């Protein structure tokens, strides 16, 4: 058995007209189908949903900014948050352009993409930091290009394998999770793009230099290879 989702647009006569439309659908189909639940999303619920979703996304971005700022340097923190916010804006735009209903599932999809995108970006930034230690005289643009090439295969393969799983869910998962999987597919593409083409160039914009390493990391970078091995 498969679940069927029926959407009824807003009726011009207010709540009475909406209830009448629901009852007409129920009376026509209840002999052959079981009605499990009926949900009504009104203006008040919609505004509350939008507010809670926005607060959830902003709270997650703030928490990740603090973590990356402590874990790396301020340039990395701002770059990661801006590239992730870029993905969130693209996903919201996708919902608007595609006309997909925005609900709690949509918020879950956006928060999932936030985590996915920041993970991809941190992998790239970690390689950048390693190369900052290793190639202290290399121009930052060349160093970023080297770091991107070193992590490119991992980033692309991770995105492709995730897309395969989402494509299977989109085809055989049913109507209930259709909007979630379609939005996730778009989000994965946006997150992969931002990790490769947005996160790195932002470090150039913020004038990252090898001297941005903390004193402890700089001391490690100056040690000879044999001493580091010890």
N, C-alpha and C positions, 0 to 999 in steps of 0.2 A: 504494500500500500504506500502511496505517495501523498505527501501533504500538498494542499493547494492553497495558495494565498490569494485572496480577493481584495482588491483595493477599490474603494468608493471615494470619488472626489467630494470636495466640500459642496454641500447643497445650499442653494440660495435662500431657503426658508428658515435657516437656523437649526437649532437642535431638534425641533419637531420634524423638520424635513429630513434630517439625517437619520433619525430613528425610523422614519417611515421607509426610507430607502433600504436600510439594513433589514427591516422586517420583510420587505418584498423579496430580497435576495434569500433570506432564510426560508421563507415559505415556499419558494420555488425549488430549493435544493435540499431541504432538511430530510426529505424522504429517502434520498440516495446518499447523502453525505452527513458525517458527524461534525458539528460545529464545536471546535475545541475552545476557542476564545474569540472575543471581539475587543479590539482596541480602538480607542478614539483619541486622536492627537489634535487637540485644539490649540488656539493661539497661546494660551497661558502655558500649557505643557511644552509647546514648541520653544517659547522664549526661555523657560527654565532649563530645557534640554540643551539649548545653545549655550547658555551661561555656564552650566556645569561642565559641558564638554570643553569649552574654552579654558576654564579654570584648570581642568585636568591636564590639558596639553601644556599650558603655561607652567604649571607646577612641575611637570616632568622635565620640561626644558630647563627650568631653573635648577633643579636638583642635578641634572647632568652637567650643566655649566659649572657648578661648584666642584663637582667631582673632577672634571677634566682640567679645570683651573689648578686644582691641587696636584693632580697626577702629572700634568705637563706644565705648560706656561700659558699666560693669558692669551697669546695669539692663537694657540690651539683651541682654547675654550671658546673664544668668540667665533672662530672659524667653524667649529663643529656645530655650535648652536645656530649660526646663520644658515649653514647648509641644510640642517635638519628643519629649520623653520621654512626654508625654501620648499622642502618636500611637503610640509603640512599645507602650505598655500596652494601648491599644485593639486593636492588631493581634494581640498575644498573646492577649487575651481573645477576639478573633474566632476564632482557631485553636481555642481550647478549646471555645467554644460551638458552632461549626460542625462540630467533630469532624474537622478537616482534619489530615492527617499532618504532623508538624513534622520537617523534614529540612534538608539544606543549601540546597535551593531556598527554603525558608521564611526562612532567615537572609538569603539574597540579596534576597528581597522586602522584608524589614524594613530592611536597610541602604539599599536603593533609596529607600524611603519616607522614611528619615531625611534623605537628601540632597535629595529633592524638597521635603520640608516645610521644611527649613532655608533652602532657596533662596527659597521663597515668603515666609517670615518676614523674611529679609534685605531683600527688595524692599520690604515694608511698612515695616520699620524705617528704611530709607534715606530713604523719603519723610517719615517722622516727623522724622528729623534735619534734612532740608531745611526743613521747616515750623518747626522749633524756631529755626532761623536767621532765617526770614522773619517769623514772627509771635511776637515775643518777649513780648508782653503777653497773648496769648490763653491762656485757661485750658486746662490740659493735657487735660481731658476733651473739650473742643471741638476742640482741635488733633488729638487722636487720631481723633475722628470724621471730621474733614476728611481726614486722611491715609488712613483706611480707604476713604472714598468715592472718593478719587482713584485708589486702586489696586484697587478692587473689580472693575472690568471686566477688568483684566489677570489677576487671580487666578482669577476664575470661568472666563474663556475658556481659560486654560491648563489648568485642571482638566478642563473639558469635552472639549477636543481630546485630552487624554491618555486620558480615559475611552473615547472612540470607538476609539482604537487598541487599548486593552486589551479592549474588548468584542469586537472582531474576532478578537483572539488567543484569547479565551475560547471563541468559537463555532467557529472553524475551526483552532485551533492543535493540537487533539488532547488526549488524556488526559494526556500526559507533562507539559505545562506548565499544565494546568488549575488546579491548586492555586496555582501562582504567580500567574496572571492574576487569579483570584478574590480572592486576598489583596491584590494590588496595587490592584484596584478599590476595595476597602474602605479601603485605606491612602490612596489619593488623596482619597477623600471625607473621611477623618479629617484629613488634612493641610490640605486646603482650609478645613475648618471651623476648625481651630486657628489658621491664619494670620489668619482674619478675627475670630474671637470669643474667642480665648484669648491670643494674643501681645500684642495691644494693651492690653487691660485689665490685664495683668500689669505694664505700665509704670506704671499708676496705683497699683497695689498697692506697687510699689517706690519710689513717690513721686518719679518723674522730674520734673525741673523744667528750664526753659531754662538755668538756671545749671549744669546738668550737662555742658554742652558744654565741651570743653577750651579752654584760654586762646587757643590759636591760632584755633580755630573762632569763639570769641566775638569776637576781634578782627576777623575777616572779616565777622561779622554786623553789626558797628557801622559798617563803612565805607559811605558813600553809594553808591547804585547806579551813578553815573557812574564813581566811583573803582574799583569792583569790575570794571566793564567793561574798564578799562585794564589 
